[in-house]
Amino acid sequence: MPSRKFRSLALVAATALSIGAGISSPAWAEGLITPQTQLQTLPNFVNLVKQVKPAVVSITSRIRADVAEQEEGGGQQMPQGMPFPFPFPFQMAPQQQQPRRTVEARGSGFIISNDGYIVTNNHVVNGATKVTVTLDDGTTLPAKIVGRDPKTDVALLKIKPNGKLPFIELGDSDNVQPGEWVVAVGNPFGLGGTVTAGIVSARGRDLNAGPYDDFIQIDAPINHGNSGGPLFSQNGKVIGMNAAIISPSGGSIGIGFAIPSNTVRSVVDQLRTSGHVTRGYLGVLMQRISPTLAQALNLKPSEPGAPPEGALVAQVTPGGPADKAGLKSGDVVIALNGAKIKSVHDLVVHTVSMKPGSDATLSILRDGKTQTIQAKIGNMPKDGEGQDTASGDDSTQSGSGKIGISLAPLSRDMRQQLGVDDSVKGAVVNQIAAGSPAEQAGVRPGDIIQAVGNTAVDNPRAVLTAVRGVLKNKQPILLRVLRDGQQIFIAIAPSGSDADDDGSDDSN
């Protein structure tokens, strides 16, 4: 058994049986339903499996040994219980001699057209020198890799069949709901045509396995070799492609993940047409909204106790689509083309899935008021450079104590030290008191404070004046900071209310 804690496998899901709202005891105890009736309502997947199974294939890859070693154990070891990014999913052929240049690996896939296009995971064929496909009837054919997209872990293969092949259609993963039944078919441990079933556990899971994670979580038993296999809804449509599991032992513990079919469709359509993938681009650096930031921005939760929603625009790329559309630093994006944006992750996933040149309607909050902005989606720069990203700095609730920052002006020597020109305005954080609210909120020496709330500042005294005004209203202090060439927002919630105790150096 390989040493990696996590394996890419097939995924399944199942629609929960609804007995009735508000029933605390078993329904049959109330005379509403009998155990026999309950059993009769459970789904039967026989006809579904007969319909879809002929289009599911087994994939055998001859993988370069260096790639296999990197996937199997050469990379960074993740803590037990954490998902590993796109781990090696296959049953390894036993080594016969040393050294060995290639190893044999097995995965799954499914046919999407009668002329032989097949979808699988990128990691199933990554580094492959030879790929063969075994059909459901036992026929084995060589396969060509049409294209791969490592960022979504999707690959497209092509075989030349002797006749028309059975195929299956990609469904709409946006309609998938937690609790619904799903069926997975794949090639675990080389045992082709294996069927498992379960329920959808959750949607929109971000495992930090790739930049555009948006997994469907399922509870079906899936194991080595199920990677690339389809996840079916009860209508026989593919709503996901099995990709990964979380497992301390490497075997199934009922936590699996599938790539949504809408992501698969978008990538496959482009790979089929051009062999590569282009992605939508807005040109913004975004930041998660912490509770303190939400308070400083006067954002109200959708319901009491709910986490803040939306994506905070920390920085806009000059000349980019967002800049041309009028998006500004400090705006909070709450919807894109009518789809609700609950987090930075939502905005990234929705944006990259859009076709460059398409229109985007952004609903934003600016100064507490809702506005609509029309933008034209751009083409993401090559290799993702300058792509829409999330800032790694999340403001946190500060503890007790003073604000605790000392400021200095942006002198010529200071500009040289920080590498900024005369166009940059603000005051430099010179020192931070240990344990102070500023330190706890994430302020660092060398940060350039450019605004307090909506008030632009260009020297330490201006910062002090603006901070005093905020403290009088007993509000968190919202700072717009330039750090390493990127703008971020930091909210400080000091326990004290005297602005004279903030430790700021207001000298010019």
Disulfide bonds with the S-S distance in Angstrom:
none
